[in-house]
Amino acid sequence: QAAAMHAVTPSGVAVLDVTCSAGFYVRSLAFDLGQALGCGAYLAGLRRTASGLLDEHLALSLDEAERAPATAIERLVPLRDMLREHPAVVLGDAGTIRARHGNLIRLQDVDDPTGIGPDPADRDRVVRLVTGAGDLVAVAEIPANARPWPLQPGVVLA
């Protein structure tokens, strides 16, 4: 985790830029900073400027999208291109059906399991479950230091 202070306003409001991993509680950071400074603190605002490989430079405001719908459509990111920072596990036909129903994914349901490395220490804990054509079906999380099979889809998208 990394944080950089941009400014402190005359009213004592600190403006921070925080780079963190998923699951980091920015509100807890504000509380902890207040405790460390002995003055108390809370989060007055939060703006996510990036998530994974996507950042706000790719975004359009709602006003811009309403003024230029064709531009908004061009800027849409297809579901199959989401979460590319995580490895893919390619499902067979039966695995695709199982994933779409939120069922456990067994090794025999997978055409290409290379998205899951053999060493739990080197393994990405989040994997994309995709069809042979590359369509994103679901996302699964592998518990730390656990066997990957069976995989439980956590978020089903298709």
N, C-alpha and C positions, 0 to 999 in steps of 0.2 A: 504494500500500500504506500502511496506517496501523496503528500499534500503540500501545496504552496500557497502562501498568503498573498493575495493581490492588493488588499487595501483594508484599512480600518477607518470607518466613517467617523465624523465628529460625535455621533451618538454612541460610538463604541461597537458598531456592528463590524465584524470581521468577514471578509469575503475570501473564501478558500476555493482552490481548484484541487479536487481530489481525484486521483487515479486509483481505482481499486478493482478487485475481483468480484465476481458474483457472490452475493451473500454477505458482503460487507455492509455494516449498518452505519450510515453516515450520521444518523441521529445520535447514535451512541458515541460517535467521535465528538460531536458538539457537546454532549453531556460530559464526557471525559475531559475535554479541554477546559470546560468551566470548573470542574472539580480540581484540576491541576492548577488553575489560575486563582482558585479560591473565591470566585465571584459568581459561579453558576453560569450556565449557557444553555441555549436551546437552538434548534434549527428553525430559522424564520422562512427559509425557502430552499428549494432543491430543484436543480435543472440537470437532467441527464443530457450530456452533449455527445456521448458515444455509447454504443453497445456492440461488442464484438467488432466486426469489420465495418460496421455502419457508423457514420458520425453525422453531426448536424449540418455539415457542408453539403450533404446529399439531400437534405430535407427542403421542403417548401413550406411556407406558412400557409394556413388555411386561406388567408386573403389571396396569396399568390396562386394557389390552386384554383380558387373560384374565378379569378381573373383570367387564368390561362389553363383551362381544363386539358387541352392537348399536351401541354408541357407536363402537367401533373400525371397524365397517363404514361407519358414517356419515362418519367422518373420512378414509376412503380417498380419495386424489386420483386421479381417472381418468387413464389414460395420455394421453388427448387434451388434458388440461389441464397437462401437464408442460412445462417448458422454455419457458413463454410469454414469457420475457424475450428470446428469440431470434426473429428474423423467420421467417415461414413461406414456403415455396415449395410451391405447390399442384400436385400431380402429376395427369396424366391417367391413364386406365386402364392404358395400356402403361407409363407411368412408375412407377405403383404396383407393377406386377408386377416391373419391373426393380429397383426399390428393395428390394423384399422378398427378392430374390435377391442383393442386394449388388452389382448391376451398375452401371456408370457411368450417370448420368442426363444425357441430352443435352437441349438446349433444346427439341427437338421432343417430348420426353416430359413437358413441363411445360404446364399450363393457365394458371398465373399465376406469372410469375417475379418479381413485384414485391418479394419478400423479399430480392432481391439488387439493391442499388443499382448505378448505373453507375460510380461513382467508387470505386476500391479503397480510398482513404483513409477514406471514409465508411462502408464496407461492414462489417457485422457478420461476423466470420469463421466463426461457427457458425450454421447454418440448420436449421430443422425441415423435414423432407419430409413433407407431409401429403396425404391424399386430398381429393377435392372435398368430402367430408362433414366434413372437419376432423380425421379420425383420424390420429394420429401414427404414421408408418411407420418413419422412420429419421432420423438426424441426420448431417449432413455438415459438414465443415470446409473452408473455402476458404483455400488458402494465401495468406499476406500478399502483397499487390501482384501477384496472379496473376489470370489470366482465370478466371471462375467455371465455365465450361462446358468439358468435362463435369464434373459433380459426382460425387464418390465417396462413397457412404454409408459412414460410419465405424462407426456403431452401428445395427444393424437391430433394430427393436423389434416388428414385426408380420409 
